[in-house]
Amino acid sequence: MSTVDMSTKLTELLTLPSVQHNLATPSLVERILDRKEGVLTETGAVSVATGKYTGRSPLDKFVVRDASVEKKINWGQVNQPIAPDTFSRLYEKVVNHLKKKDELFVFDGFAGADEKYQLPLRVINEYAWHNLFARQLFIRPDKDADLKIHKPEFTIVSAPDFKADPAIDGTNSETFIIISFEKRIILIGGTEYAGEMKKSIFSVMNFLLPEQDILSMHCSANVGSEGDVSLFFGLSGTGKTTLSADENRRLIGDDEHGWSNSGVFNIEGGCYAKCIGLTKEKEPQIFDAIRFGAVLENVFVDPKTKAPDYNDNALTENTRAAYPLESIDNIIKPSVAGHPSTIIFLTADATGTLPPISKLTKEQAMYHFLSGYTSKLAGTERGVTAPEATFSTCFGSPFLPLPATVYAEMLGKKIVEHGVDVYLVNTGWTGGVYGVGQRMNLAYTRAMVQAALEGELANVETVQDGIFGLHMPMHVPGVPDEVLQPFKTWKNPEEYKNAATTLAYQFKENFKKFSTNNSKIEKLGGPIV
């Protein structure tokens, strides 16, 4: 099917009388309740269940393999190829499916808070709550007049009720998430999990932004009272949300950012926060943001009191809350700031051998950026019974269409150009492995991060770790000196050395996939054992 034919079918769909264009939040909430897609909680948030799929489906994600991207995409398990003809046939089926619906919902908005690099987008949904999700997570036009001149450059077509037939449709299951860069369409079906929309656009931006010499990043960002910008990278469970949410600093964004020649900007207009175990005491900003207009996913709600139970994980550990940035008090608006002065890489090391904080050289920053290490703990995923080392390239491997080294080289260049201080912070274990040692004291971690952000560690005396090669500060205000060097916290030095050496070789084994063209980064930035 040609681009013209696809455009014609899309126009036919969008002009149907069943289509509701750019409904306001109250109207969408009304439609959600009328259609029995969800219920209101006591705070006014909408609570929904995502059915069979309570998280992303990485094995069902594809990129259309056509001439425009053939030589650019890093093809493999993350970016699985699908033929243009296969995509076209499935697209036609999905559009025909949507034409039969009593109602469809359309949102027009943007990705990218910096207007110079914004991606105008359109989201077409068969669920009202999915459209509310899109409205809260993406950037909303400032005024109605902007909608009249809005010309989307990428369109999400989401049809959760359409199930693919793998034998006929060329998919791996009933679920599919397909990006066509040539047709500028994202096709989603067979899953009700709304996060697929958010992450698909992030994948698109990870392709488009580097072509404009902009580093796209899976990180949170905030800014201090003097305009100093900090970035926080880290996988789930490392404390990224906790440590970047600082009442003394304003939030730029919690998950996705671009770094241009002008500075940092948020890619999104909202937050998608995990809320398992959420309390007002631990996360007051997130807790208070879950009010009218917010969407709760897979959170148990008491049928009588309508009170959400954030400790209930009956449906999933991956309970989520989606809300607009404006629901947080201390944000910067628009979500644009200057160049970072500090970057924090967060890891939760279950071996207890990585230092609680290390100052990284440029090569070490590139090495640990490419590695994206943390420990996956027992119970976080089905089948995980003991802590496992996990490596997610650039702290976001599922969303990178280009080779990882493209992003790492851009990071290294920007670190040098802007004189950025980069730190590796271990929020995991100390004094022994998981089950023997103890979790790093949060007060100490906060003190170390605070010292890094305020520039107090930029020129302090350091000592180099003999296994990982990391440079450990000798002193940090508010932290006992013995805590700063891991081997001093272990009772048995030989056990420490064995555990650290084992982790070092896991780093080396993982880095083999980059070694061909990155021997200098490995030599200067990796473990020295």
Secondary structure, 3 states (H helix, E strand, C coil): CCHHHHHHHHHHHHCCCCEEECCCHHHHHHHHHHCCCCEECCCCCEEECCCCCCCCCHHHEEEECCCCCCCCCCCCCCCEEECHHHHHHHHHHHHHHHHCCCCEEEEEEEECCCHHHCEEEEEEECCHHHHHHHHHHCECCCCHHHHHCCCCCEEEEEECCCCCCHHHHCCCCCCEEEEECCCCEEEEECCCCCHHHHHHHHHHHHHHCHHHCCEEEECEEEECCCCCEEEEEECCCCCHHHHHCCCCCEEEECCEEEECCCCEEECCCEEEEECCCCCCCCCHHHHHHCCCCCEEECCEECCCCCCEECCCCCCCCCCEEEEEHHHCCCECCCCEECCEEEEEEEECCCCCCCCCEEEECHHHHHHHHHHCEEEECCCCCCCCCCCEEEECHHHCHHHCCCCHHHHHHHHHHHHHHHCCEEEEEECCEECCCCCCCEECCHHHHHHHHHHHHCCCCCCCCEEECCCCCCEEECCECCECHHHHCHHHHCCCHHHHHHHHHHHHHHHHHHHCCCHHHCHHHHHHHCCCC
